[in-house]
Amino acid sequence: MDPAGRPQERYARLARYSGLADILPAWQASACAVIGLGGLGSALAPQLARLGVRSLRLLDRDIVSQENLGHQQLYTESDAALALPKAIAAAQALSAVNSQPKLQPRVEELSRHNIRTLLDGCTLLFDGLDNYYTRLLVNDYAHAAGRPWFYAGVVSGELSVRAVIPGHSGCLRCLVDVPPAPGSIPTCSSAGVFPPLLQLAALLQLELAGRWLRFSDGQAGGAAAWPDLIFGFDMQSLRLRSLPAPRRPDCPVCTAPPGEGRYDFLDGVFDERAASACDGLRQQLQLGRALNLGRLAEMLAASGGFELRHSPFSLSAARGSLRYTLFPEGRIVLEGSDSPQELNRFVDTYLGG
């Protein structure tokens, strides 16, 4: 056993790799957050678990569905049939991979109101997101808190990855000042994705995080030697590119020291963009009370017309092109319509207003 009580043989092959041996203790002392557990997050999280990180916070608001199973490697048909929240399904899968990291699933919508609570105590932040509004919110938080975070985007046959190191690099807002308008850029939902690219993006994120652990420990020239680059890969050309990504001179976030920037997304300047941040038709409502999912499942089954999937963590009720997902804490998500009236009608009819 090592000093932390980990069996030596479990990590023996990792420790023999010269590019990892010297920083494996730093990895195993780290508290990591994977923000978003779709295709990218479900590629990242198993690798972090296998490294034996001290704790692994798993954040996602959604449930597992059939369309996830082609490219999100953590999930099974059983998870989809039970409508398990991704964070819960991920924690269950990862506990079978490695029981030593402290797994912390969080089934919540990340917002400026809860981001500090949800990410408090995490030392490394990994991007598994699918929209720029939330990424820019995380970018604000990371700079304000002085936490390194590792951005990645994968769409169709292309990827891009960069490390955002407060005080040592530019940030995402240097590249994307405001979130693109819905429908203006391709997404995984609209353009699809080649699943192996998700693994390559995760590899690059983890390699950059490992280099940061080494640099921040004073090795390899120290943190001042951090390369400020963005990495890209295109399936058509089969070329991995690295391009300079210097700090934008007028960036409101990273031209100031960590904690002293102008954090528009944290401060709510762009709140009106939050509702349209995700691709597709989606509405959300937070009731001021908890929900008894078992009783609601019985009532909706009796009313007829709904295809139900029920677990202790969520209830999915689909009818035609609409799907309502209900969570015990009172959160309700409607997919398939951008009409608040449609969601309010469901609440008035089945939940008593």
Buried (B, 14 or more C-beta within 10 A) or exposed (E): EBEEEBEEEBBEEBBEEEEBEBBBBBBBEBBBBBBBBBBBBBBBBBBBBBBBBBBBBBBBBBBBBEEBBEBBBBBBEEBBEBBBBBBBBBBBBBEEBBEBBEBBBBBBBBBBEEBEEBBEEBBBBBBBBBBBBBBBBBBBBBBBBEBBBBBBBBBBBBBBBBBBBBBBBBBBBBBBEBBEEBEEBEBBEEEBBBBEBBBBBBBBBBBBBBBBBBBBBEBEEEBEEBEBBBBBBBEEEEEEEEEEBEBBEEBBBBBBEBEEBBBBBBEEBBEEBBBBBBBEBBBBBEBEEEBEBEEBBEEBEEEEEBEBBBBEBBBBBBBEEBBBBBBBEBBBBBBBBBEEEBBBEBBEEBBEE
